[in-house]
Amino acid sequence: MYKAILFDLDDTLLDHQGALRDGVDEWCVSLGLPTGQHARFRELEKKWFAAYERGEVSHPGQRAGRCRDFLNRPEMTEAEALAAYDGYLAAYARNWRAFPDALLVLERAHAAGLKVGVLTNGARDMQQGKLAATGLDLDFVVLIPTVELGTPKPHREAYLAACSIMESSPAETLMVGDSLANDVEGARAAGLDALWFDRAGRGDLASLDELTF
C-alpha cells in the first residue's frame, strides 16, 4: 500500500523537449545564429547534466559548460557564460507546456489519499516557475529539488531524503519518471517501487492516464 507518489517533472509532467526545441530556435534568432540546432543543443545538455549528476560540476557549472560549447566560446568565464545562457532560459520559459494528462494524474493521486511530490534534478526557482506557469503548482504538490538534498537522482541518498520529506518509507513510495536510469533504476536501488514512463510505448506506462490508484 503506497502512502506517497513521486513524479519526475521534465518530460514526465512537462514537455521539456518541446520547450527546448522552440527555446533554442528563439535564442539563436536573438544571437543571429542559424536555427534548427536543437539536436546539437540537446546532446550538450545531456553531456553536461550527466557530468553534474556524477558530481563533476556544480549546477551552475553545467549550464555554463553547455553554453560555452554551444556558442564555441571556451574562453568565456562562468559569469559570462551564465549571463549569455540567460537568453536561452528566457526563451525556454516562454515555451513551457504541461502534457495534457499531467494535471489530472496529480489530482487523481491526491484524491486517492496519496501524498504527491515532484522529485527533480532541476533548481527550485526554475522548477517552481514551471509548475506555476503550467497550472501544476497545486497546494498539495511538494516540490523536491535534489539540488537542495546534496545529491541528485539517481543516487540512493536523493531518494531516501525525498521519502523522509514525504514522511513515507521507501516501500510505501512509488516513483514515476521518463528516465530509466535516473527515475527507475535509481529509485528501485533505494527500495522504492518505480514505473518507467515512456510516451513512445517502450516502458511500463505510455500515458499518465494509465496510472491507477
Long-range contacts (C-beta under 8 A, 24 or more apart in sequence): 1-172, 2-114, 2-168, 2-172, 2-173, 2-174, 2-193, 3-114, 3-115, 3-166, 3-167, 3-168, 3-169, 3-172, 3-173, 4-114, 4-115, 4-116, 4-117, 4-163, 4-166, 4-167, 4-168, 4-172, 4-173, 4-174, 5-109, 5-114, 5-115, 5-116, 5-117, 5-173, 5-174, 5-175, 5-176, 6-117, 6-118, 6-119, 6-144, 6-162, 6-166, 6-173, 6-174, 6-175, 6-176, 6-187, 6-192, 7-105, 7-106, 7-116, 7-117, 7-118, 7-119, 7-175, 7-176, 7-177, 8-118, 8-119, 8-120, 8-175, 8-176, 8-177, 8-178, 8-179, 8-182, 8-183, 8-197, 9-118, 9-120, 9-122, 9-127, 9-130, 9-131, 10-120, 10-122, 10-178, 11-178, 12-99, 12-176, 12-177, 12-178, 12-183, 12-197, 12-208, 13-98, 13-99, 13-102, 13-106, 13-118, 13-134, 13-136, 13-208, 14-96, 14-97, 14-98, 14-99, 14-102, 14-130, 14-134, 14-136, 15-96, 15-97, 15-98, 15-99, 17-42, 18-95, 18-97, 19-92, 19-93, 19-95, 19-96, 19-97, 20-45, 20-92, 22-91, 22-95, 23-88, 23-91, 23-92, 23-93, 23-94, 23-95, 24-88, 24-91, 24-92, 26-91, 26-94, 26-95, 27-87, 27-88, 27-91, 27-92, 30-87, 30-91, 31-71, 31-87, 37-70, 40-70, 41-66, 41-70, 44-69, 44-70, 49-121, 52-121, 52-152, 53-121, 53-152, 53-153, 53-154, 53-182, 55-151, 59-123, 59-147, 89-126, 93-126, 93-129, 93-133, 96-129, 96-130, 96-133, 96-134, 97-134, 98-134, 98-135, 98-136, 99-208, 101-207, 101-208, 101-209, 102-134, 102-136, 102-208, 103-135, 103-136, 104-208, 104-209, 105-208, 105-209, 105-211, 106-136, 106-138, 106-141, 107-138, 108-211, 108-213, 109-211, 109-213, 110-138, 110-140, 111-213, 112-213, 114-213, 115-140, 115-142, 115-166, 115-167, 115-168, 116-140, 116-141, 116-142, 117-141, 117-142, 117-143, 117-144, 117-162, 117-165, 117-166, 118-142, 118-143, 118-144, 119-144, 119-146, 119-153, 119-158, 119-159, 119-162, 119-175, 119-177, 120-144, 120-145, 120-146, 121-145, 121-146, 121-147, 121-152, 121-153, 121-182, 122-147, 123-147, 124-148, 142-166, 153-179, 153-182, 153-183, 153-186, 153-187, 154-179, 154-181, 154-182, 154-183, 154-185, 154-186, 154-187, 154-189, 155-186, 156-186, 156-189, 156-190, 158-186, 158-190, 159-186, 159-187, 159-189, 159-190, 159-191, 159-192, 160-190, 163-190, 163-192, 176-205, 176-208, 176-211, 178-203
